[in-house]
């Protein structure tokens, strides 16, 4: 004779037992080897980006790193300086120093020093989404104080401009004279114009346009 079926009630541990903490988005992005530059280049941002690049280099020196850029560089959109050009140079030097290939992708805008960083990715892996804007402009100065301090800062601005021109010329194949003339005023480029200029290599219209990653050893 079969015994009657009995209902079994699952134990209840309280509402908190079934809740999980929200995902740590920055950690999840970093785990996918993505570095996101979405603010102007101030010291705290530079420190974080360099730390992330070095961490990813030591975690796996072969896998590519993707840097997504949506930044006004070392100034705000209205042109007011908020950081020093050396912040961008520090990131650029780190990008060149580490072994993994660097894929740079512009989303939104890349202005000034951020455009320079966009161009500093591994050749063949510098890209932009179709409706982004790339803007070249001269280095800015916000020197205050005594006249001698202003003179010293002015010399530094000129030296930084020359360094920026060196980097852009090397990355784009354009002459320093042409780039300097173009940067006399804000120089706007669409993604397709940026390809012609040599700042980037392709426009990502869809996922099919994503380049096939290459190991660090063949770059």
Secondary structure, 3 states (H helix, E strand, C coil): CCCCCCCCCCCCCCHHHHCCCCCCHHHHHHHCCEEEECCCCCHHHHHHHHHHHHHHHHHCCCCCEEEEEEECCCECCCCCECCCHHHHHHHHHHHHHCCCCEEEEEEEEEECHHHHHHHCCCCCCEEEECCCEEEECCCCCCCCCCHHHHHHHHHHHHHHHHHHHHHHHHHHCCCHHHHHHHCCCCEEEEHHHHHHHCCCCEEECCHHHCCCCCCHHHC
